[in-house]
């Protein structure tokens, strides 16, 4: 292969980082994001040499194609979620530090390409699930990746002004539903307090650090036992969680970053069997998200 073509191919494949980050924020699923990126590159290599040479900005082309694939997946997600057993939660991701990643993990693992920042926090990903597909695509592309509305308009099939309105609507929706961001140290304090209360079985303390209207959502995907509906109210949530822990045997609960924020890892026999992410607001825990579907824990069990 000529050197210039080899360099061009290398630069093209370097866009995988960007595409994985984009697709995960749109879909909340690592496996779906990987599939989107694969399909995007397949479409690129299906172009003729002449057509590829005519593309002035390969990144923009790849972004457009990946976004359209994501939009199609989001359009069909509602039907898929209707068949999903129980509540569906976005996939929790570990920070790829030495204590979280296996030394034998492949260096090209797509997980390593997902930048963990506020745009992949469980709190935001959960709220993004409530947006329409077009709103979510417009929000992620513009607010997270800075794509101009004129380019987004071509992806969602709307005018630039209508696309601007989509992003504006998404921002309002997120502002209304998402709790106010908590200081990182305060969030970490609440995670530790939650863990200690769970370990001691102290119902009163656990109720005290939960917001009166706290909600717990569990995702077992029909593969492990989990609450099929949200549990609402501080007392109900506390009793539900302590009840689970009382029935469980040989488990460990450790603090670890989950989607870039302090969270909890539940282990048994050396395997991760659950991830707990917490949404905090005004010094209390407002949301408890529990992911137990083993398909969503693969990144934690390498």
Phi and psi in degrees as a GROMACS rama.xvg file:
@    title "Ramachandran Plot"
@    xaxis  label "Phi"
@    yaxis  label "Psi"
@TYPE xy
-55.4982  148.418  UNK-2
-59.6975  -40.4364  UNK-3
-67.7725  -33.4149  UNK-4
-71.1228  -36.1503  UNK-5
-64.0861  -42.0919  UNK-6
-64.7062  -41.4842  UNK-7
-63.3797  -40.1079  UNK-8
-65.5909  -40.6286  UNK-9
-61.421  -43.3836  UNK-10
-64.2149  -37.5539  UNK-11
-64.477  -46.3773  UNK-12
-69.1252  -23.1005  UNK-13
-63.7829  -19.2556  UNK-14
-74.0575  -5.18336  UNK-15
-56.1958  -41.7388  UNK-16
-53.7094  -51.223  UNK-17
-60.8439  -44.4677  UNK-18
-70.0325  -39.6907  UNK-19
-62.3102  -45.2082  UNK-20
-61.1859  -42.9304  UNK-21
-63.7193  -50.6994  UNK-22
-67.1634  -37.0301  UNK-23
-65.3048  -40.386  UNK-24
-67.2166  -29.453  UNK-25
-78.9374  -31.4748  UNK-26
-113.159  -23.4124  UNK-27
70.5597  16.4123  UNK-28
-136.047  125.168  UNK-29
-66.0958  -44.5137  UNK-30
-63.9825  -42.7082  UNK-31
-63.05  -38.8399  UNK-32
-63.2841  -41.7548  UNK-33
-62.8967  -40.8854  UNK-34
-62.9449  -40.8555  UNK-35
-61.3208  -45.4595  UNK-36
-64.3763  -40.697  UNK-37
-62.4223  -45.6358  UNK-38
-63.0012  -36.269  UNK-39
-63.4302  -44.9172  UNK-40
-69.7608  -33.6674  UNK-41
-59.5636  -44.0319  UNK-42
-66.2509  -34.5166  UNK-43
-64.1505  -47.3787  UNK-44
-76.2818  -11.8033  UNK-45
-80.0129  -13.5604  UNK-46
-70.8835  153.067  UNK-47
-74.2465  161.613  UNK-48
-57.8755  -37.769  UNK-49
-64.8863  -45.0903  UNK-50
-65.3253  -40.1959  UNK-51
-65.5055  -39.6876  UNK-52
-65.7208  -24.8292  UNK-53
-80.9971  -9.67262  UNK-54
-84.4417  111.728  UNK-55
-74.4508  -34.2825  UNK-56
-125.91  89.5922  UNK-57
-55.004  -39.077  UNK-58
-60.2071  -43.8032  UNK-59
-63.7689  -39.8899  UNK-60
-64.4187  -47.0982  UNK-61
-62.113  -41.0892  UNK-62
-61.7877  -43.5082  UNK-63
-62.6026  -47.5611  UNK-64
-64.7919  -45.972  UNK-65
-61.421  -40.2518  UNK-66
-66.0094  -38.9703  UNK-67
-65.9719  -39.1424  UNK-68
-64.0659  -43.1616  UNK-69
-60.4543  -42.0755  UNK-70
-61.0548  -41.49  UNK-71
-63.4852  -40.8882  UNK-72
-65.4241  -42.3163  UNK-73
-64.6651  -36.0793  UNK-74
-63.3173  -33.553  UNK-75
-93.0379  -7.39576  UNK-76
-63.6867  -34.2332  UNK-77
-60.6027  -40.7601  UNK-78
-66.2892  -42.6496  UNK-79
-64.208  -38.5505  UNK-80
-68.3727  -27.4113  UNK-81
-67.3333  -25.14  UNK-82
-91.5126  -10.7431  UNK-83
-72.4589  136.912  UNK-84
-81.818  116.03  UNK-85
81.7626  -160.614  UNK-86
-79.1206  146.757  UNK-87
-107.933  129.917  UNK-88
-122.622  151.664  UNK-89
-60.7471  161.521  UNK-90
-77.338  129.701  UNK-91
-79.5027  141.156  UNK-92
-120.412  138.154  UNK-93
-86.127  156.649  UNK-94
-75.2434  137.831  UNK-95
-85.2642  68.6519  UNK-96
-100.909  173.204  UNK-97
-63.4648  -27.4864  UNK-98
-85.8736  -11.5145  UNK-99
-104.767  -27.2896  UNK-100
-107.029  136.83  UNK-101
-67.8016  142.054  UNK-102
-63.6457  -22.6999  UNK-103
-92.2821  1.68712  UNK-104
-63.4077  137.483  UNK-105
-63.4923  140.25  UNK-106
-65.1425  -21.5176  UNK-107
-97.31  12.2934  UNK-108
-53.9583  125.847  UNK-109
-57.5604  -24.1103  UNK-110
-58.3232  -36.848  UNK-111
-63.4492  -16.7278  UNK-112
-91.0126  -5.73533  UNK-113
-90.8801  114.067  UNK-114
-74.6348  122.841  UNK-115
-89.776  107.28  UNK-116
-143.033  -170.511  UNK-117
-59.8152  -24.6758  UNK-118
-76.523  -4.95951  UNK-119
-119.606  13.8536  UNK-120
-62.086  148.001  UNK-121
-59.6092  -36.9106  UNK-122
-59.2289  -44.4637  UNK-123
-74.0725  -42.2686  UNK-124
-61.1636  -36.662  UNK-125
-65.1696  -42.8687  UNK-126
-67.4986  -37.7086  UNK-127
-58.7076  -29.3864  UNK-128
-63.0093  -22.9691  UNK-129
-87.3563  -5.86551  UNK-130
-81.0837  159.818  UNK-131
-70.9441  157.327  UNK-132
-53.3734  -44.3358  UNK-133
-66.2817  -38.4464  UNK-134
-63.5049  -42.8468  UNK-135
-65.6104  -44.5278  UNK-136
-62.3674  -44.431  UNK-137
-64.0728  -42.7185  UNK-138
-64.1706  -50.537  UNK-139
-62.9205  -45.437  UNK-140
-64.2794  -43.7668  UNK-141
-83.291  -49.843  UNK-142
-76.0832  -33.7174  UNK-143
-95.8277  -40.376  UNK-144
-111.079  -1.89988  UNK-145
67.2508  28.234  UNK-146
-75.5472  132.675  UNK-147
-62.0703  149.353  UNK-148
-60.6832  -33.1371  UNK-149
-61.0123  -37.5038  UNK-150
-76.2556  -36.9545  UNK-151
-65.4694  -35.2793  UNK-152
-57.9679  -38.5057  UNK-153
-67.3815  -29.5452  UNK-154
-76.3934  -44.8019  UNK-155
-90.9913  -4.98426  UNK-156
72.429  35.321  UNK-157
-126.202  170.912  UNK-158
-75.4181  159.19  UNK-159
-55.774  -39.243  UNK-160
-67.9866  -41.5286  UNK-161
-64.4284  -35.3454  UNK-162
-67.7997  -38.8946  UNK-163
-60.2596  -39.3451  UNK-164
-67.0548  -35.2508  UNK-165
-60.3211  -47.5982  UNK-166
-64.2485  -39.3105  UNK-167
-64.3267  -42.9564  UNK-168
-62.2068  -40.8528  UNK-169
-63.4272  -42.5821  UNK-170
-61.7757  -42.8926  UNK-171
-63.5733  -43.1254  UNK-172
-62.1087  -44.2212  UNK-173
-65.0355  -41.9966  UNK-174
-62.1704  -37.8024  UNK-175
-73.8552  -34.3452  UNK-176
-97.8927  -27.6715  UNK-177
-85.9731  138.828  UNK-178
-67.6239  157.032  UNK-179
-66.5174  135.586  UNK-180
-56.2145  132.992  UNK-181
-95.7318  145.06  UNK-182
-52.5985  139.18  UNK-183
-57.006  -42.1641  UNK-184
-67.7486  -35.4769  UNK-185
-69.0631  -40.0013  UNK-186
-61.0968  -44.8083  UNK-187
-63.1179  -39.4291  UNK-188
-61.2341  -43.1351  UNK-189
-67.2316  -36.3967  UNK-190
-62.6972  -45.0381  UNK-191
-63.6531  -43.9253  UNK-192
-61.6336  -39.7142  UNK-193
-62.4933  -46.1654  UNK-194
-62.2276  -46.7535  UNK-195
-62.9916  -39.9943  UNK-196
-65.8614  -37.561  UNK-197
-67.238  -42.0441  UNK-198
-66.1984  -36.5087  UNK-199
-85.3393  -13.989  UNK-200
71.4922  23.7551  UNK-201
-82.1797  97.3966  UNK-202
-61.8294  -46.5587  UNK-203
-62.944  -42.2643  UNK-204
-65.2065  -41.3433  UNK-205
-64.8463  -43.5795  UNK-206
-61.1958  -37.0555  UNK-207
-66.4595  -27.8195  UNK-208
-95.5957  -2.13876  UNK-209
-94.8778  142.323  UNK-210
-62.9821  142.505  UNK-211
-52.4631  -31.2466  UNK-212
-102.421  24.93  UNK-213
-56.5748  148.703  UNK-214
-129.539  137.406  UNK-215
-113.995  130.617  UNK-216
-123.669  128.34  UNK-217
-114.73  140.589  UNK-218
-124.754  104.587  UNK-219
-109.69  -11.3114  UNK-220
61.9605  17.252  UNK-221
77.5078  3.01128  UNK-222
-101.484  -22.6747  UNK-223
-137.221  160.071  UNK-224
-68.9231  131.787  UNK-225
-155.973  156.515  UNK-226
-62.1886  130.071  UNK-227
-80.88  -16.1062  UNK-228
-132.57  157.189  UNK-229
-60.4469  145.886  UNK-230
-101.72  128.12  UNK-231
-120.809  139.411  UNK-232
102.835  135.971  UNK-233
-55.56  -47.5637  UNK-234
-64.8341  -42.9308  UNK-235
-63.9849  -43.1497  UNK-236
-64.5912  -44.4558  UNK-237
-62.3775  -45.1941  UNK-238
-66.3223  -36.9337  UNK-239
-62.6463  -47.219  UNK-240
-67.8238  -45.5064  UNK-241
-66.0446  -32.2313  UNK-242
-64.3328  -41.1351  UNK-243
-62.1265  -45.5799  UNK-244
-66.5876  -34.8901  UNK-245
-66.0447  -33.339  UNK-246
-82.2314  -23.8544  UNK-247
-75.793  149.543  UNK-248
-128.473  146.599  UNK-249
56.4542  40.6905  UNK-250
-109.968  155.881  UNK-251
-122.076  148.728  UNK-252
-127.386  116.366  UNK-253
-126.695  150.241  UNK-254
-82.1046  137.732  UNK-255
-159.837  154.368  UNK-256
-68.5577  131.59  UNK-257
-123.15  116.267  UNK-258
52.4141  39.4626  UNK-259
85.4727  2.66414  UNK-260
-129.965  155.934  UNK-261
-57.9407  134.641  UNK-262
-151.63  -163.545  UNK-263
-129.689  141.933  UNK-264
-113.974  125.24  UNK-265
-102.548  122.492  UNK-266
-121.075  157.588  UNK-267
-150.731  123.458  UNK-268
59.2303  32.5655  UNK-269
87.4119  -4.57652  UNK-270
-108.261  148.541  UNK-271
-84.1296  123.133  UNK-272
-112.407  -5.78837  UNK-273
-167.212  149.197  UNK-274
-125.15  133.323  UNK-275
-116.923  119.244  UNK-276
-110.038  142.508  UNK-277
-119.36  136.498  UNK-278
-103.06  124.255  UNK-279
-117.378  152.801  UNK-280
-160.212  127.832  UNK-281
54.132  42.9347  UNK-282
78.1975  10.3125  UNK-283
-131.631  161.91  UNK-284
-92.0803  119.185  UNK-285
-98.7123  -30.6598  UNK-286
-133.104  137.889  UNK-287
-122.641  111.652  UNK-288
-106.636  120.568  UNK-289
-117.88  114.092  UNK-290
-105.37  118.132  UNK-291
-123.746  -6.41903  UNK-292
-60.8484  115.113  UNK-293
-58.671  -26.5409  UNK-294
-64.6298  -26.1557  UNK-295
-94.5405  3.42966  UNK-296
-112.761  10.136  UNK-297
-59.7805  -38.3502  UNK-298
-66.059  -22.1059  UNK-299
-89.5774  -11.5792  UNK-300
-118.171  27.6265  UNK-301
